[in-house]
Amino acid sequence: MKGRFLFLSVLFCSTFHVSFSIIDGLVANGNFELGPKASDLKGTVVVGGSKSIPEWEISGFVEYIKSGQKQGDMLLVVPEGAYAVRLGNEASIKQNIKVMKGMYYSITFMVARTCAQEERINISVTPDWGVIPIQTLYTSSGWDPIAFGFKAESETVEMLIHNPGKEEDPACGPLIDSVALRTLYPPRPTNH
């Protein structure tokens, strides 16, 4: 009997840990390695509809970029894997994510500027939102990390990353890659 109880305790702990490890890390297709069908692309522009990129809903001028692709004299590099997306004028990507109601989370992703003018990104996780200017920090990869914290008010949240820009060149906008979710545990008061 004692042996069975120990086995069940270990089994319960393992299952509990796995359920949390599913929540933390890349969101579904967060590194954009699953891309649109060839028939849904016109060059790099995604033209096949809002569900063309697996696991994402897209709108506006969205491009599917391969690492090493050239834009004029600039070489576009992807920080993880071989692909990323570029959000042109008024373009957005969104995804519904299962979370635990009442918990705190952080959405993180990598972003890179591809044009000379100022660029901003609008991040919203229902019902919170914020507009973040994209700074050029000149990291070794040329990509900058962005994080946005929120408290889950339901068991499913809608995460949206949007380029509110309206530039002369509709393709001018930030590259996005490595979209991930991390559970945040608030610090607990100590007895000292």
N, C-alpha and C positions, 0 to 999 in steps of 0.2 A: 504494500500500500504506500509506504514511504517513497519507494522508487517511482511509482506512478505519479505521485504528486509532484516530485521533482521534475519529471519529464514534461508534465502539463505546464508547469511554471516556465520551463525553458521554451516550450513551444509557444506559449502565450507571449512571452517577451520577444521572441523572434518575429512573430506575426506583427506585434505592435510596432517594432522598429521598422519593418518593411513598409508599413502603411505611411510612416512619416517620411521615409526616404523617397517615396513616390512623389510627395508634395515638393520637396526641395530639389533644385536642379533645373535643367532646361525645361521649359514648357514644351508641349507637343510640337515637334518640328521647329524648335526655338533657334536652331542654327541654320535653318532653311536648306538643309541638304536634300530634302524631298522637294523637287521643283515642279513647275507646270509642265504639262505635255507640250511637245514641240508645236502642236497645232494651236496652243493657247499663247504662243509668243510671236511677236513681230519684231525681230531683232532681239533686243533686251526687254522691250515693253510687254507687260502682261496684258493681253487683250481678250482672254477667254472667259471673263466674267468674275464675279466676286469670290467664287470658291476655287479659283485656278491653282492657288498655292495650297497644298494639303495642310489641313488643320487650322488655316487662317481664313478670315474673310477680309477681302481687300476692297478699296475704293479709290478712285482717282488715278493719277499717273504713277503707277508702280512699275519699277524695273527689277528684273531678276539678273543679278550681276555675278559673273564668274571671276574668281581671283585671277589676277594677271591681265584682266581686260584693260584696254587703254581708253582714256577720255582725253582727247587732244594729246598733249605731251605727258599727261599724268597717268601713272600706272596705278590701278585700283587693286589694293591688297585686302584680303579677308582675314580677320584674326583667328577664326576657328573653322576648319573644314575648307570647302572650296567655293561656297556660295553665300550671298547676302542679298538684301533687298535695298533698293533706293526709293525713297519717297519723294516724288516730285510735287508740283503745285497741288495743294489741298488733298494730298494722298494720305491714306491711312491703312493700318493693318490692325485687326482685332481678333481676340480669341476669348472664349469663355473658359474659366479655370475653376476647378473644384478646390475649395478651401474649407477650413473649419471656422464656423461663425464665431466671432469674438476674438480670434487670434490676430496677431500683428504679422505683417508680411512686408517684404521688399521685392519689388520688381527691379531687376537689373538687366542692363543690356549694353552692348558696345555700339558707339556711334562715331562716324567720321564725316567731316565736311568734304564736299566735292566741288564747291564753288567759292569764289572770293568773297561774296557778300555775307552779311550776318545770317545765320540760320538759327532757328528755334525748333523745339519739339514740344508738342502738347501731349502729356501723358494723362490718361484718366483710368481710374479703377473705381467703378461705381461705389459710392457717389463722389469720391474725391478726384481732384484734378490739379494740374499745375503746368505752367509753361516754363520750360528750361532753355536758356540760351546755350548753344553748343560752343564751348570754348575749345580753342586749339591749344592743347597742352603739350604737343610735340612729344608724345610718348614714343618709345622705340618702334611700336607697330603703326603709329599714326592714328590709332583709334583711342577714344576716350570712354571710360566707364561712366554710366549714368545709373543712379538708384533712386527709386521712388517708394517711400513707405506708406502703408495704409493699414487700417483695421478692417477686417472682413465683417460686413454687416449681414451677410447671408452665406449660404453654403456654396454658391456659385457666384463669381464676380466676372464682369466683363472688363477686360483690359484692352485699351485702345492707345495706339501710338500714332500721332497725327502730325504731319508737316503743314502748319497753317500758312506757309509762304505762298506768295503770288509773284513769281519772277518772270522776266521776259522769256527765259528759256524754261519751258515747263519741266524739263528733266532735272533742272538744278535743285538738288535737295540732298539730305543726309543719307548715308548708308547705315543700315541697321543690321546687327548680327548678335548672336549668343543671348537671346532673350531667356531669362531664368527667373525662378521664384525662390525666395528664401524665407523660412519661418524666423521671426524675430521673437526672442523671449525677453520681456522686460526685466530689468534687474530687480532682485528681491531685497527688501530691507534686511539689514543684519541686526544682530542683537547687541552690537557694541555701542 
